Amino acid sequence: MAAPGDSISSMFWNPAAVTIVTGMTVEGNVTAIFPESELDVDPSRSTLAAFGITSSGGDVGKTGIVPATYFAMPLTDEFYIGLSVTAPYGLATTSDEPWVGMFSHLEAEAVSVNATPVLGFKVNDMVSVAVGMQIEYFDVDIETALAPTAAPPRQRLKGDDVNVGLVAGVTLTPFDGTTIGIGYRSAVKHSLGGSQTFDIPVATPIGTIPAGTYPITANLTLPETVSVGVRQRINDAFTVMGGMEWTNWSRIQTVPFEGSPAGSDLALNYDDGWFFSLGGEYKYNPNLVLRAGVGYEIAPTQDEDRSMRLPDADRIWASIGASYNWNEQLSIDFGYSHLFVDDGPVDETTAGIRYAGTAEGSADIISFGLRYKFGG
């Protein structure tokens, strides 16, 4: 990812990829994500089972469509500019009601849009560097149940914010056929402004909260990442690639909601995330390149803090892809990944209501891209 080949989408991980172009280049990608995750309920550890509610909530995964666009061009032989517009954080989950965990999750959705202008500098044929700024919009929307009924009244938490961060990267080509890329994306601190809504009055130890909507704020810092990639050409047809990425998810623990009349918070308690990958590409002919690879991802969710709002677990990625040069200007990219997700234990208690079991899941990801070079 961080060691650029022909695609300027490597700018997301390593902004120094902006320096690979020989003329103005634009690229557009769209990715469809098809997640599946369902809870194998343990009724003996699920409070609502005593009320006759034993449903698992069904498949909580919701299909997501994620677009991205990239632009790069040289200003001189040394200086380059670029812009990426991506959606680094997001997706959604939904549960069929009523179910054993509805006090913890009915609907959850996060949406982000990140615009990153960058400036690159080619020091020489061996070293390129770049820096840039992230301008990020982030929005979150979470709904939970307030009563164990077939069509439960809801609590809804909403908030959004725009803030900025930094990116930096370096690309090294110490030998002909060898590319090493290192990229850094800084944390982005969001002060989410939003609301907490109760469909019905809620009894608390300090009194009853009337139904209604109340303004709240929450401070959430989305994590920094460091990506390292290596590309090594073996011969004119075959190239091997390896990558590693660290994401500082452990900076997110418990997020309090300031101004909440119920004193609510969101306990996430993440660990750091890690991703390792190995793959290869084969130039079948001058116009067609074939790819395959595997990856292993260590999820940031801990067993004791996993919920069906985010039933994440360690996983193996198996991927194939191809690029086809339609002509000297236009290239078409395709990629497919299947994620084999480990079964993960779930045991969560919210408002005195507990649910437990084992989350089972997988995901399929399909991506298409178009890249156009204006001369050069």
N, C-alpha and C positions, 0 to 999 in steps of 0.2 A: 504493500500500500504506500509506504513512505518513500520507496525507491522508484522513481518515475520511469515508465516505459514510453509508450506513445500517447497515453491518455492524460490530459491535464486535470482529470478528476483526482489525481494524486495530490493536487493542491490542498484538498481537505485535510490530509494528514501531514503533508510537508509543503509549505507554501513555496519553497525553492523550486518546485516542479514548474513554476511559471516560466522558468528560463529555458525549458526544453523546446519552445516553439521557434519557428523560423519566420513566421508571419502571423497575422491576426488569426486566432483560432477560437471557435466557440464549440461548446459541447452541452448537450442536454440529455439527462437520464431520467427514467421513471422506473421505480421499483414497486412491485406488488408483494406484500408480506401476508402470508396465510398461516397464522398461528393456531394451534389447537392445544387446549389444556383443560383437564377435567379433574375433579376431586373424587377420589375413592374414599367415601365418608366412613369414619369410625363412629357409629351411633353412641357407643358407650362413653365417648369423650366429647359429645356434642350436646350442649344444653337444650337446644330446641327440639331434639329428638323426643324429649319427655312431653312435648306439646303436640306430638304427631307430625312434626316437620322433619323429614329425613332426606329431602332432595339434596343433590350435589350442586345444584345451580347450573348444570349443563356445561357445555363448552364455553368458557369465558373469553376465548380469543376472538378478536374482531379483525377482519381484513383491513389492512392499511395500504394506502397508495402514497408513496413518498417521492416527490420530484426533486430534482437538483439541476442547477445550471452553472456553467463555468465559462470564463472568458479570459484570454491571455493574449498579449501582443508585445513585441519589442519596441522600445522607444529609441534605443541606440544599440550598438553591438554589445554594450555592457548592461544597460538598464531595461527592465521589463516591468509591466504592470499587469495586474489580474484582478478578477473578482469572482467569488463563488457565492451562490445562494443555495443554502442547504437546510435540512430539517434534522439536526443531530439528535434531538430527544423527542419522544412522542409515542404514539399508538394508544390503544384503548382496550379495556376489558368490560364485559357485561355479564351479569348472572341472571338466570331465570328465577323469578320469585314465585312463591316463597322458597327459601332454602336455608340450610343450617347455619350459614355464615353471613346472613343478610345484614346483621348489625355491624359487620366489618366491611361489606362490599355489596353494592348493587351495580353501580356504574363508576368507572374511573377513566379519565381521558387526560392526556397531556399533549400539547401541541407546541412546536417551536419553529421559528424561522430565523436563520442566521446568515447575515450578509457579511462577507469578509473581503474587503479590498486589501491587496498586497502589493508590495514593491520588491522586486528581485534585482540582484546584482550578480553578474557573472564575473567572478574575480579572474578566472582564466579557464582553460579547457578542463581543469581538474576540480575546481571548487566553484559552487554557486551558493548564495545565501539569499534569504528573504525574510521580511517582517511584514506584519499586517495587523489590522484591527478587526475584532469581532463586534458586530452590532446585532444583538440577539433579543428577539421577542419570545417570551415563554408564557404559556397559559395552562392552568390546571383546573380540573372540574371533577369532584368526587361526590358520590351520592351513597348514603347508607340508610338502613331501616331504623325506625324509631319504635316500632311495635311488631310483635310476632303474628301478623295477620296475612291473609292470602294476597291482599293488595296493600302492602305496608305504607304508612305515611313515612316521609323521607326527611333526612337532614342532607343539605347540599352545601358544599364548600366550593367557592370559586375565587380565583385570583389570577392576575396577570401583571407583567412588568416588561420593560425594555431596559437593557443595560449593556455594558461593553466589556470586552476582554482583548487579549493579545494573541497573536500567533507568531511563530518564528520557525525557521528551518534551514537546513544545510544539505546540499547534495555533493557527494564526493565521487569522482571517477578516477581512482588511483591507477588503474590499468585499463587498457582497451578491453571492453566487454564486461567490466565490473562497475556496478553502480551501488553506492551506499547512501541511504537517505535517513535523516533524523529530523523529526518534526515535533513541535510543542504547541499545544493549544492550552491557553491559560484557563483557570476557573473564571466563571461569570457569576457575580453576586447579584441576585434578584431580590428586591423588596416587593413582594407580591401584594397588591392592593385588591381587595375583593369583598366577599360577603359570606355570611353563614346564615342559612335559612332553615327554619323548623316548620314543618307542616302542621304540627300539633304542639300544645304546651308540653314542656319537658320538665319533670321534677328532678331537682338536684339537692344535694345536702344543704345548699345555702338558699333554697327557695325554688319556686316554679318559674321557669322561663316562658313567657308568652310566645305563642306562635308568631312568626314574622321573620323579617330579614334584618340582620345586624352587620354593620361594617367591621371588617377585620383586616389585619395585615399579617404577613409571615415572611421571615427572612430565610431564603434558600440559596445556597451556593452550589451551582452545578460544577462538576469536577474538572480539573485539568487532566490532560492526557499527554503521554510521551510515546511516540511511535518510532520504531526502528525497522528499516527494511533493507534487504540486500538482493540485487539481481546479478546473476553470473551467467554470461553466455558461454556455453560449452562448445558449440560449433555454429555454423551459419544457420542451422535449423532449430537448435534446441537451447533453451534458457531455463535455468532453475532459479527459484525465488524463495526467500524466507522472510518472515516478519514477526515482530513482537510489539504488543501495545500494553501499556499500563495506564489504568484510569483510577484516579484518587477518589473513588466513591466513599471511602471511609470518612471523609469530611462531613458526610450527611448521616446524622444520628437521629435525634428527636427534634422535630420542627414544631415549635409552639405557635399557636394562633393568637396574636396580640389583639385584645379587644373582644375575644370570644366570651359571651356571657356564661358559657358552660365550662370555660377553662380548657378548651379542647387542644389537643396536639396530635401530631402524626409521628408515630414511632417507626422509623425505618431501619436504623441500626445497621448500615451497610458496611461490608468489608471492601477492600480494594478489588478491582476487576483486572483480570489478565487475559490476554489473547495471544496464541502462538499459531503460526501457520507455515506450511511448506507446500510448494507447488511447482509446476513447470508449464512452459508454453512451447508449442511446436509449430514452426512455420511450414505448413503443408505445401504452400506455393507462395509466390510473391504477394498474392492478394488475400490469403486466408491463413489466420493464426488460430490454433486450437489450444485450449487451456484446461487444466485439471489441478485440483489441490485439496488439501485437508487442513482443518484447523481445530484447535482445542481451546475452549473458552471457560475460564473460571468465573462464575457469576458472583456478583457482589452480595447477593442475599444470603444470610445465614439461616441454617435450618430452624433455629428457634424463633426467627423473625419473619419467616416466609408467610405470605398470605395469598389468597386468590385474587387480590387486587393486582399483585405482581408475582405470579407463581414461577419465578425465575429459578434456574438451577444450572449446574455445569452442563456443557454440551459439546458435541462433536459436530463440526461443519464438514460436509462433503460437497464439493463444488465442481462444476464444469462450465466452460464458456468458450466464446469464439469472437474474433473480430474479422470483418470482411471489408476490404477496400473497394468500394463501389467504383471509384475513379481516383484520380490524384488528389481531389479535394475532400470527398465524402467517404467517411468510414462508418460502419454499423457494428455495434457491440451487443452481445447477448451473454447473460449469465444466469445460472441456476444453482441454488444451494438447498440442500436438505439438512435440517438441524435435528440431530438425535439428542433429545434433552433427557437428562437423568431424572428418574422419579425423585421427588422431594417431599419430605415430611412437612405438614402444615399443622400448627397448633397455636391458635390465636384466641385471645379473650378481649372483648370490647364491651364496655358498659356491663360487665359481669356475665356476658353471654359468650360461651366458649364453643368453638368448633374445631375439629381435628380430622386428620386423614392423610392421604398421600396424593400429591399432585402428579399427574401423568401428562406429558405433553410432547409436542414436536412442532416443527415449522417448515414451510416451504417458501423460498424467496426467488422471485423471477425479476430480472432486470433487463431493460433495453436502453440503448444509448445511440445517439447520433453525434458525430464530430465532423466539423467542417473547417477546412483550412483555406483562408483567403490568400492565395499565392504563397510565395516563400518556398 
